[in-house]
Amino acid sequence: MPKVTLEEKNHVLLIGLNRPEKMNAFDLDMYLELAAALGKLHHEKNLRCGLLFAHGEHFTSGLDMVKWIDVFSSGSFPSLPENSCDPFGLDQQRVLCKPLVMAVQGICYTVGLELMLATDIRVASANTRFGQIEVKRGIYPVGGATIRLQQEVGWSNAMRYLLTGDEISAEEAYRIGLIQEVTAPGEQFKRALSMAETICEQAPLGVQATLRSARITRREGADMAISRLLPDLQPIMKSEDAIEGVQSFIERRKANFKGR
């Protein structure tokens, strides 16, 4: 059985962690399969958005530490398959160019929280328990939590959980802005899919440009993002989708975007 399942639905690529008998403990195979899945989403034009979820009661119990000891001791992550994307979004040469929504439930520890920080919109079941607990295991987070968590929730909120390893409830995660919606248990996937499908109804070139501009702001600052606004819009204005967007506005109908 694959450790990451794939299914296409209405331009959405459903990406499911699939090791439920081990509470989706994240091993090296899962890391590489997830990278390949994100590469598929990145490269295939018919796919417009991804939905990352997990089979079973829990999103993930965290890293399968025994499998990762040699990796961490080596000082570098494993080499990724060709045409894949970095699951943590840290390698700027392998960053996913399309939106990624995440649905989470049950336990979501260590790597689960860091994968979430690499996504764009997050929906959690009310029974979700988050934890960046590496300090309880003698190490520290290396999948992006020390960088992104403070950007998402502020310095002191981030340190509150990074330095103690305390759990974060779904309610608290929503309060501090870590997740965007809380659902009743079992409803998180349906709600996240609805969001992903709504994204897919929008103009793909516009969606990707929006995401790229926001990321430039975060990575390189507002001045750089401002300098790219009109130059990056220029080629989009010549696209079929831009013409369709104007025409649908004139005709007062829903646009039918093709991504070209």
Residue pairs with C-beta under 8 A, 6 or more apart in sequence:
1 18
2 18
2 33
3 17
3 18
3 19
3 27
3 29
3 30
3 33
4 15
4 16
4 17
4 18
4 30
4 33
4 34
4 36
4 37
5 14
5 15
5 16
5 18
5 55
6 13
6 14
6 15
6 16
6 37
6 40
7 13
7 14
7 16
8 14
8 46
8 47
9 193
10 197
10 200
11 46
11 47
11 48
11 49
11 197
11 200
12 47
12 48
12 49
12 50
12 51
12 193
12 196
12 197
12 200
13 37
13 40
13 41
13 44
13 47
13 49
13 50
13 51
14 50
14 51
14 53
14 193
15 34
15 37
15 38
15 41
15 50
15 51
15 52
15 53
16 52
16 53
16 54
16 55
17 24
17 26
17 30
17 34
17 52
17 53
17 54
17 55
17 59
17 60
18 24
18 54
18 55
19 25
19 27
19 30
20 54
20 55
20 56
20 57
20 58
21 56
22 61
22 64
23 56
23 57
23 58
23 60
23 61
23 106
23 107
24 30
24 54
24 55
24 56
24 58
24 59
24 60
24 61
25 60
25 61
25 62
25 63
25 64
26 60
26 62
26 63
26 64
26 110
26 111
26 112
27 64
27 67
27 68
28 67
28 68
28 71
28 78
31 78
31 87
32 78
32 80
32 81
32 84
34 87
35 80
35 81
35 84
35 85
35 86
35 87
35 94
36 81
36 84
38 50
38 84
38 85
38 86
38 87
38 96
38 100
39 81
39 83
39 84
39 85
40 47
41 47
41 50
41 85
41 96
41 98
41 100
42 83
42 85
42 96
42 97
42 98
43 83
45 259
47 98
48 98
48 99
48 199
48 200
48 204
48 207
48 259
49 98
49 99
49 100
49 101
49 196
49 197
49 199
49 200
49 207
50 96
50 98
50 99
50 100
50 101
50 196
51 100
51 101
51 102
51 103
51 189
51 192
51 193
51 196
52 100
52 101
52 102
52 103
52 115
52 119
53 59
53 102
53 103
53 104
53 188
53 189
53 192
54 60
54 104
54 105
56 106
57 105
57 106
58 105
58 106
58 107
58 108
59 104
59 105
59 106
59 107
59 108
59 112
59 128
60 107
60 108
60 109
60 110
60 111
60 112
61 107
61 109
62 109
62 110
62 111
62 112
62 131
62 133
63 110
63 111
65 137
71 77
71 78
72 139
72 142
80 86
80 91
80 94
84 94
85 94
85 95
85 96
86 94
86 95
87 115
87 118
88 114
88 115
88 118
88 143
88 144
89 95
89 96
89 118
89 144
90 143
90 144
92 219
95 215
97 208
97 211
97 212
98 207
98 208
98 211
99 120
99 121
99 196
99 199
99 207
99 211
100 118
100 119
100 120
101 119
101 120
101 121
101 122
101 123
101 192
101 193
101 195
101 196
101 199
102 115
102 116
102 119
102 121
102 122
102 123
102 192
103 123
103 124
103 188
103 189
103 191
103 192
103 193
104 112
104 116
104 122
104 123
104 124
104 125
104 128
104 179
104 188
105 124
105 125
105 127
105 128
105 185
105 186
105 188
106 125
106 127
106 128
106 129
107 128
107 129
107 131
108 116
108 124
108 128
108 129
108 130
108 131
109 130
109 131
109 132
109 133
110 131
110 132
110 133
110 134
110 141
110 143
111 143
112 130
113 130
113 131
113 132
113 145
113 149
114 132
114 141
114 143
114 144
114 145
114 148
115 143
116 122
116 130
116 178
116 179
117 144
117 145
117 148
117 149
117 152
118 144
118 148
120 211
121 180
121 192
121 195
122 178
122 179
122 180
123 179
123 180
123 181
123 182
123 183
123 188
123 191
123 192
123 195
124 170
124 173
124 174
124 179
124 181
124 182
124 183
124 188
125 170
125 182
125 183
125 184
125 185
125 186
125 187
125 188
126 170
126 171
126 182
126 183
126 184
126 185
127 170
127 185
128 169
128 170
128 173
128 188
129 167
129 168
129 169
129 170
130 167
130 168
130 169
130 170
130 173
130 178
131 161
131 165
131 166
131 167
131 168
132 141
132 145
132 149
132 161
132 162
132 165
133 165
134 140
134 141
134 165
135 162
135 163
135 164
135 165
136 165
140 146
141 162
145 162
146 162
149 158
149 161
149 162
149 178
150 158
150 159
151 218
152 158
152 177
152 178
153 176
153 177
153 178
154 176
157 176
160 166
161 168
168 178
170 179
170 182
171 182
173 179
174 180
174 181
174 182
181 191
183 190
183 191
199 207
201 254
201 257
202 257
203 241
203 242
203 244
203 245
203 255
203 257
203 259
204 241
204 257
204 259
205 236
205 239
205 241
205 242
205 259
205 260
206 236
206 241
206 245
209 232
209 233
209 236
212 232
213 225
213 228
213 229
213 232
214 225
216 224
216 225
216 228
217 224
217 225
236 242
239 260
240 258
240 260
241 255
241 257
241 258
241 259
241 260
244 255
244 256
244 257
244 258
245 255
245 257
248 254
248 255
248 256
